[in-house]
Amino acid sequence: MDRPAFIPPSPRVAGCMAGVVLALVLAAPAFAAVPLRYQGTHILTLGAMVDLGRAFTAETGIEMEVVGGSCDGALKGVRDATHTLGGLCCPASAKDLAGLPGRVIPIALDIKVVVVHPSNPIDSITLAQLRQVQGGEIRRWSELGGADQPIAVVYRNHCPQRGEPVLEQAVANRQYAVQGIQVFTSQDLVESVVRYRNGLGVVSRLFAGRANVKTIRVGGVAPTPAAVAAGRYPLTGPLSLVVAEPVGAETAAFLRFLKTTWARAILERHFIPLDLPRNLEGGE
């Protein structure tokens, strides 16, 4: 099962594939019998799950449905028994876990990056400055060594009901600038930063890589897996699977597949894989 030579498609292709998968799901008859169904955050879906699903099906012959969505949708799918797997980009809260017929397993870290317009001369920002910018205390680029222009803070206030690590670290008092531009998806965020020459936002490295934005350093440190491992780059968030229990045979097969070097190679394309627990399959 270990096949690191597998080369999954680029994020842009994966995004197209996710649309194809979704279109097929919508076109399928109601209650179509798919052995393994996943729904969850677009970060994990586009960054890994589409490719993991294809590779898993190629390896085992077990059909897997992969659909993008949200953290709330991932939890609801498992609660309602419509999906056997879900994907989260935020830590589950106590409320999320209460009565959940399953468990949450962190599988990777997502690197969050600070993005600006490609014409912006700024190359680095400190974490303290980032907090002040996003909170509205620093309002002009000249305060950071740039042009005397207002800063357009572009933000996506996702999962405000959860202890989102980057929200805690990079936004003063968890409150964005009142003059900020709120968007609803990560794709909207990077597109807005491209549109507004004075824009700044924080987004998953996956989406930054799909847009014509400039990624700047935090405290002089580039957002790389090596910098995260060394404890030098601070902006990361967990990516987790919600696994319905009891674990069925198809789900157990997928969890075993996650332990292979093939699966790890897919995760490593955009994320930092985490060590998985020995009892990943829950004893099945």
C-alpha positions as a Markdown table, in Angstrom:
| # | Residue | x | y | z |
|---|---|---|---|---|
| 1 | Met | 0.0 | 0.0 | 0.0 |
| 2 | Asp | 3.0 | 2.3 | 0.4 |
| 3 | Arg | 3.3 | 4.2 | -3.0 |
| 4 | Pro | 5.0 | 7.5 | -2.5 |
| 5 | Ala | 5.6 | 7.7 | -6.3 |
| 6 | Phe | 1.9 | 8.7 | -6.7 |
| 7 | Ile | 1.7 | 12.4 | -7.8 |
| 8 | Pro | -1.7 | 13.9 | -7.0 |
| 9 | Pro | -2.9 | 16.9 | -9.0 |
| 10 | Ser | -2.2 | 20.5 | -8.2 |
| 11 | Pro | -4.5 | 22.5 | -5.9 |
| 12 | Arg | -6.1 | 24.2 | -8.9 |
| 13 | Val | -6.8 | 20.9 | -10.5 |
| 14 | Ala | -8.0 | 19.5 | -7.2 |
| 15 | Gly | -10.4 | 22.4 | -6.9 |
| 16 | Cys | -11.8 | 21.5 | -10.3 |
| 17 | Met | -12.0 | 17.9 | -9.3 |
| 18 | Ala | -13.9 | 18.8 | -6.2 |
| 19 | Gly | -16.4 | 20.5 | -8.3 |
| 20 | Val | -16.7 | 17.4 | -10.5 |
| 21 | Val | -17.2 | 15.3 | -7.4 |
| 22 | Leu | -19.9 | 17.6 | -6.1 |
| 23 | Ala | -21.6 | 17.7 | -9.5 |
| 24 | Leu | -21.7 | 13.9 | -9.6 |
| 25 | Val | -23.1 | 13.7 | -6.1 |
| 26 | Leu | -25.8 | 16.2 | -7.0 |
| 27 | Ala | -26.7 | 14.3 | -10.1 |
| 28 | Ala | -26.7 | 10.9 | -8.4 |
| 29 | Pro | -30.0 | 9.3 | -7.4 |
| 30 | Ala | -31.2 | 10.1 | -3.8 |
| 31 | Phe | -29.8 | 7.8 | -1.2 |
| 32 | Ala | -27.2 | 6.4 | -3.6 |
| 33 | Ala | -25.3 | 3.6 | -1.9 |
| 34 | Val | -21.8 | 5.0 | -1.4 |
| 35 | Pro | -19.8 | 2.9 | 1.1 |
| 36 | Leu | -17.7 | 5.8 | 2.5 |
| 37 | Arg | -18.9 | 9.5 | 2.6 |
| 38 | Tyr | -16.9 | 12.5 | 3.7 |
| 39 | Gln | -17.9 | 16.1 | 4.1 |
| 40 | Gly | -15.9 | 19.0 | 5.6 |
| 41 | Thr | -13.9 | 22.1 | 5.5 |
| 42 | His | -12.7 | 23.2 | 2.0 |
| 43 | Ile | -9.1 | 23.5 | 3.3 |
| 44 | Leu | -8.8 | 19.8 | 4.0 |
| 45 | Thr | -11.1 | 18.8 | 1.2 |
| 46 | Leu | -9.2 | 20.6 | -1.6 |
| 47 | Gly | -5.7 | 20.2 | 0.0 |
| 48 | Ala | -5.9 | 16.5 | 0.6 |
| 49 | Met | -9.2 | 14.7 | 0.8 |
| 50 | Val | -10.0 | 14.7 | -2.9 |
| 51 | Asp | -6.6 | 13.2 | -3.7 |
| 52 | Leu | -6.8 | 10.8 | -0.7 |
| 53 | Gly | -10.2 | 9.6 | -1.8 |
| 54 | Arg | -9.0 | 8.9 | -5.3 |
| 55 | Ala | -5.9 | 7.1 | -4.1 |
| 56 | Phe | -7.9 | 5.1 | -1.6 |
| 57 | Thr | -10.4 | 4.0 | -4.2 |
| 58 | Ala | -7.6 | 3.1 | -6.6 |
| 59 | Glu | -5.9 | 1.0 | -3.9 |
| 60 | Thr | -8.9 | -0.7 | -2.4 |
| 61 | Gly | -11.7 | -0.5 | -4.9 |
| 62 | Ile | -13.9 | 1.0 | -2.2 |
| 63 | Glu | -15.9 | 3.9 | -3.6 |
| 64 | Met | -15.6 | 7.2 | -1.6 |
| 65 | Glu | -17.6 | 10.3 | -1.9 |
| 66 | Val | -15.7 | 13.6 | -1.0 |
| 67 | Val | -17.6 | 16.9 | -0.7 |
| 68 | Gly | -16.4 | 20.2 | 0.5 |
| 69 | Gly | -18.3 | 22.2 | 3.2 |
| 70 | Ser | -17.7 | 23.5 | 6.6 |
| 71 | Cys | -16.7 | 22.5 | 10.2 |
| 72 | Asp | -20.4 | 22.7 | 11.2 |
| 73 | Gly | -21.4 | 20.6 | 8.2 |
| 74 | Ala | -18.8 | 18.0 | 9.1 |
| 75 | Leu | -20.1 | 17.6 | 12.6 |
| 76 | Lys | -23.7 | 17.6 | 11.5 |
| 77 | Gly | -23.1 | 14.9 | 8.9 |
| 78 | Val | -21.7 | 12.6 | 11.5 |
| 79 | Arg | -24.4 | 13.4 | 14.0 |
| 80 | Asp | -27.1 | 12.8 | 11.5 |
| 81 | Ala | -25.4 | 9.6 | 10.2 |
| 82 | Thr | -25.4 | 10.9 | 6.7 |
| 83 | His | -21.6 | 10.9 | 6.5 |
| 84 | Thr | -19.0 | 8.5 | 8.1 |
| 85 | Leu | -16.2 | 11.1 | 8.0 |
| 86 | Gly | -16.0 | 14.8 | 8.4 |
| 87 | Gly | -13.2 | 17.4 | 8.2 |
| 88 | Leu | -12.5 | 20.3 | 10.6 |
| 89 | Cys | -10.1 | 23.2 | 10.3 |
| 90 | Cys | -10.7 | 24.4 | 13.9 |
| 91 | Pro | -10.4 | 22.6 | 17.2 |
| 92 | Ala | -13.7 | 21.0 | 18.3 |
| 93 | Ser | -15.3 | 22.8 | 21.2 |
| 94 | Ala | -16.8 | 21.0 | 24.3 |
| 95 | Lys | -20.3 | 21.7 | 22.7 |
| 96 | Asp | -19.2 | 20.0 | 19.5 |
| 97 | Leu | -18.0 | 16.9 | 21.3 |
| 98 | Ala | -21.0 | 16.6 | 23.6 |
| 99 | Gly | -23.0 | 13.6 | 22.5 |
| 100 | Leu | -21.0 | 13.3 | 19.3 |
| 101 | Pro | -21.4 | 9.7 | 18.0 |
| 102 | Gly | -17.7 | 9.6 | 17.0 |
| 103 | Arg | -14.3 | 11.1 | 17.7 |
| 104 | Val | -12.1 | 13.8 | 16.4 |
| 105 | Ile | -8.6 | 12.9 | 15.2 |
| 106 | Pro | -6.0 | 15.6 | 14.3 |
| 107 | Ile | -4.2 | 14.5 | 11.2 |
| 108 | Ala | -2.2 | 17.5 | 10.0 |
| 109 | Leu | -1.3 | 21.1 | 10.6 |
| 110 | Asp | -2.3 | 23.9 | 8.2 |
| 111 | Ile | 0.2 | 26.8 | 7.9 |
| 112 | Lys | -1.6 | 30.2 | 7.9 |
| 113 | Val | 0.1 | 33.0 | 6.0 |
| 114 | Val | -0.1 | 36.8 | 5.8 |
| 115 | Val | -0.9 | 37.9 | 2.3 |
| 116 | Val | -0.7 | 41.3 | 0.6 |
| 117 | His | -1.0 | 42.7 | -2.9 |
| 118 | Pro | 2.0 | 41.7 | -5.1 |
| 119 | Ser | 3.0 | 45.3 | -5.5 |
| 120 | Asn | 3.3 | 45.9 | -1.8 |
| 121 | Pro | 7.0 | 46.5 | -0.8 |
| 122 | Ile | 6.5 | 45.2 | 2.8 |
| 123 | Asp | 8.3 | 41.8 | 3.2 |
| 124 | Ser | 7.8 | 41.1 | 6.9 |
| 125 | Ile | 5.5 | 41.9 | 9.8 |
| 126 | Thr | 5.8 | 41.1 | 13.5 |
| 127 | Leu | 3.1 | 39.1 | 15.3 |
| 128 | Ala | 2.4 | 42.1 | 17.5 |
| 129 | Gln | 2.1 | 44.4 | 14.5 |
| 130 | Leu | -0.2 | 41.9 | 12.8 |
| 131 | Arg | -2.5 | 41.9 | 15.9 |
| 132 | Gln | -2.5 | 45.7 | 15.8 |
| 133 | Val | -3.3 | 45.8 | 12.1 |
| 134 | Gln | -6.1 | 43.3 | 12.2 |
| 135 | Gly | -7.5 | 45.0 | 15.4 |
| 136 | Gly | -7.5 | 48.4 | 13.8 |
| 137 | Glu | -4.8 | 50.0 | 16.0 |
| 138 | Ile | -2.3 | 50.3 | 13.1 |
| 139 | Arg | -4.2 | 51.8 | 10.1 |
| 140 | Arg | -1.7 | 52.9 | 7.6 |
| 141 | Trp | 1.1 | 51.1 | 5.7 |
| 142 | Ser | 3.5 | 54.0 | 6.6 |
| 143 | Glu | 3.4 | 52.8 | 10.2 |
| 144 | Leu | 5.0 | 49.5 | 8.9 |
| 145 | Gly | 7.6 | 51.2 | 6.7 |
| 146 | Gly | 5.4 | 51.3 | 3.6 |
| 147 | Ala | 3.5 | 53.9 | 1.6 |
| 148 | Asp | 1.3 | 56.4 | 3.3 |
| 149 | Gln | -1.9 | 54.5 | 2.4 |
| 150 | Pro | -4.7 | 53.1 | 4.5 |
| 151 | Ile | -4.5 | 49.3 | 5.3 |
| 152 | Ala | -7.5 | 47.4 | 4.0 |
| 153 | Val | -7.9 | 44.5 | 6.5 |
| 154 | Val | -9.6 | 41.6 | 4.7 |
| 155 | Tyr | -10.9 | 38.9 | 7.0 |
| 156 | Arg | -13.0 | 35.8 | 7.3 |
| 157 | Asn | -14.3 | 35.5 | 10.8 |
| 158 | His | -14.9 | 31.7 | 10.5 |
| 159 | Cys | -15.6 | 29.5 | 13.5 |
| 160 | Pro | -15.9 | 32.4 | 16.0 |
| 161 | Gln | -17.6 | 29.9 | 18.4 |
| 162 | Arg | -14.5 | 27.8 | 18.6 |
| 163 | Gly | -11.0 | 28.4 | 20.0 |
| 164 | Glu | -9.4 | 29.0 | 16.6 |
| 165 | Pro | -5.6 | 29.3 | 17.2 |
| 166 | Val | -4.8 | 31.9 | 14.6 |
| 167 | Leu | -7.7 | 34.0 | 15.7 |
| 168 | Glu | -6.3 | 33.9 | 19.2 |
| 169 | Gln | -2.8 | 34.8 | 18.1 |
| 170 | Ala | -3.2 | 37.2 | 15.3 |
| 171 | Val | -6.3 | 39.3 | 16.2 |
| 172 | Ala | -6.2 | 41.6 | 19.2 |
| 173 | Asn | -9.1 | 40.7 | 21.6 |
| 174 | Arg | -10.5 | 38.5 | 18.8 |
| 175 | Gln | -12.1 | 41.6 | 17.3 |
| 176 | Tyr | -11.3 | 42.7 | 13.7 |
| 177 | Ala | -11.0 | 46.3 | 12.7 |
| 178 | Val | -14.4 | 47.9 | 12.3 |
| 179 | Gln | -13.3 | 49.3 | 9.0 |
| 180 | Gly | -12.2 | 45.8 | 7.8 |
| 181 | Ile | -13.7 | 44.0 | 4.8 |
| 182 | Gln | -15.4 | 40.8 | 5.8 |
| 183 | Val | -15.6 | 37.9 | 3.3 |
| 184 | Phe | -17.1 | 34.5 | 3.6 |
| 185 | Thr | -14.6 | 32.1 | 2.0 |
| 186 | Ser | -10.8 | 31.7 | 1.8 |
| 187 | Gln | -11.0 | 32.1 | -1.9 |
| 188 | Asp | -12.9 | 35.4 | -1.5 |
| 189 | Leu | -10.1 | 36.6 | 0.8 |
| 190 | Val | -7.3 | 36.1 | -1.6 |
| 191 | Glu | -9.3 | 37.5 | -4.5 |
| 192 | Ser | -10.1 | 40.6 | -2.4 |
| 193 | Val | -6.4 | 41.1 | -1.6 |
| 194 | Val | -5.6 | 40.9 | -5.3 |
| 195 | Arg | -8.3 | 43.5 | -6.0 |
| 196 | Tyr | -7.3 | 46.0 | -3.2 |
| 197 | Arg | -3.7 | 47.2 | -3.6 |
| 198 | Asn | -3.7 | 48.1 | 0.1 |
| 199 | Gly | -5.2 | 44.8 | 1.3 |
| 200 | Leu | -3.9 | 42.4 | 4.0 |
| 201 | Gly | -5.3 | 39.2 | 5.2 |
| 202 | Val | -4.4 | 35.9 | 6.9 |
| 203 | Val | -5.3 | 32.7 | 5.0 |
| 204 | Ser | -4.4 | 29.0 | 4.6 |
| 205 | Arg | -1.1 | 28.6 | 2.6 |
| 206 | Leu | -3.1 | 26.3 | 0.3 |
| 207 | Phe | -5.3 | 29.2 | -0.9 |
| 208 | Ala | -2.4 | 31.7 | -1.0 |
| 209 | Gly | -0.7 | 29.4 | -3.4 |
| 210 | Arg | -3.6 | 29.5 | -5.8 |
| 211 | Ala | -3.8 | 33.3 | -6.1 |
| 212 | Asn | -1.6 | 36.1 | -7.3 |
| 213 | Val | -0.8 | 37.4 | -3.8 |
| 214 | Lys | 2.4 | 38.1 | -2.0 |
| 215 | Thr | 3.2 | 36.1 | 1.1 |
| 216 | Ile | 5.2 | 38.0 | 3.7 |
| 217 | Arg | 7.2 | 36.8 | 6.7 |
| 218 | Val | 6.1 | 36.9 | 10.3 |
| 219 | Gly | 8.9 | 38.2 | 12.5 |
| 220 | Gly | 11.3 | 37.7 | 9.7 |
| 221 | Val | 10.5 | 34.0 | 9.4 |
| 222 | Ala | 9.1 | 32.4 | 6.2 |
| 223 | Pro | 6.0 | 30.2 | 6.6 |
| 224 | Thr | 7.6 | 26.8 | 6.0 |
| 225 | Pro | 7.2 | 23.3 | 7.6 |
| 226 | Ala | 10.8 | 23.5 | 8.8 |
| 227 | Ala | 10.1 | 26.8 | 10.6 |
| 228 | Val | 7.0 | 25.4 | 12.2 |
| 229 | Ala | 8.8 | 22.3 | 13.4 |
| 230 | Ala | 11.5 | 24.5 | 14.9 |
| 231 | Gly | 8.9 | 26.6 | 16.7 |
| 232 | Arg | 9.9 | 29.8 | 14.8 |
| 233 | Tyr | 6.8 | 30.3 | 12.8 |
| 234 | Pro | 3.6 | 30.8 | 14.9 |
| 235 | Leu | 0.6 | 30.7 | 12.7 |
| 236 | Thr | -0.8 | 27.2 | 12.3 |
| 237 | Gly | -4.1 | 25.5 | 12.7 |
| 238 | Pro | -5.1 | 21.8 | 13.2 |
| 239 | Leu | -6.8 | 19.8 | 10.5 |
| 240 | Ser | -8.9 | 16.9 | 11.9 |
| 241 | Leu | -11.1 | 14.1 | 10.8 |
| 242 | Val | -14.4 | 13.5 | 12.5 |
| 243 | Val | -14.9 | 9.7 | 12.5 |
| 244 | Ala | -18.3 | 8.2 | 13.1 |
| 245 | Glu | -18.5 | 5.3 | 15.6 |
| 246 | Pro | -18.8 | 2.4 | 15.6 |
| 247 | Val | -16.2 | 2.3 | 12.9 |
| 248 | Gly | -17.4 | 0.2 | 9.9 |
| 249 | Ala | -15.2 | -1.9 | 7.7 |
| 250 | Glu | -14.9 | 0.8 | 4.9 |
| 251 | Thr | -14.0 | 3.5 | 7.4 |
| 252 | Ala | -11.4 | 1.2 | 9.1 |
| 253 | Ala | -9.8 | 0.5 | 5.7 |
| 254 | Phe | -9.5 | 4.3 | 5.0 |
| 255 | Leu | -8.0 | 4.9 | 8.4 |
| 256 | Arg | -5.4 | 2.2 | 7.7 |
| 257 | Phe | -4.7 | 3.8 | 4.4 |
| 258 | Leu | -4.0 | 7.1 | 6.2 |
| 259 | Lys | -1.0 | 5.4 | 7.8 |
| 260 | Thr | 0.7 | 4.6 | 4.5 |
| 261 | Thr | 3.5 | 6.7 | 3.0 |
| 262 | Trp | 1.3 | 7.2 | 0.0 |
| 263 | Ala | -1.3 | 9.0 | 2.1 |
| 264 | Arg | 1.4 | 10.9 | 4.0 |
| 265 | Ala | 2.9 | 12.1 | 0.7 |
| 266 | Ile | -0.5 | 13.5 | -0.3 |
| 267 | Leu | -0.8 | 15.4 | 3.0 |
| 268 | Glu | 2.7 | 16.7 | 2.8 |
| 269 | Arg | 2.0 | 18.6 | -0.5 |
| 270 | His | 0.2 | 21.4 | 1.4 |
| 271 | Phe | 0.2 | 20.5 | 5.1 |
| 272 | Ile | 2.3 | 19.1 | 7.9 |
| 273 | Pro | 1.2 | 15.5 | 8.7 |
| 274 | Leu | 0.9 | 14.6 | 12.3 |
| 275 | Asp | 1.7 | 11.3 | 13.9 |
| 276 | Leu | -1.4 | 9.2 | 14.0 |
| 277 | Pro | -2.5 | 7.1 | 17.1 |
| 278 | Arg | -1.9 | 3.4 | 17.1 |
| 279 | Asn | -5.6 | 2.7 | 17.7 |
| 280 | Leu | -6.6 | 4.9 | 14.8 |
| 281 | Glu | -9.2 | 2.3 | 13.6 |
| 282 | Gly | -10.7 | 2.1 | 17.1 |
| 283 | Gly | -10.1 | -1.6 | 17.4 |
| 284 | Glu | -12.0 | -2.6 | 14.3 |
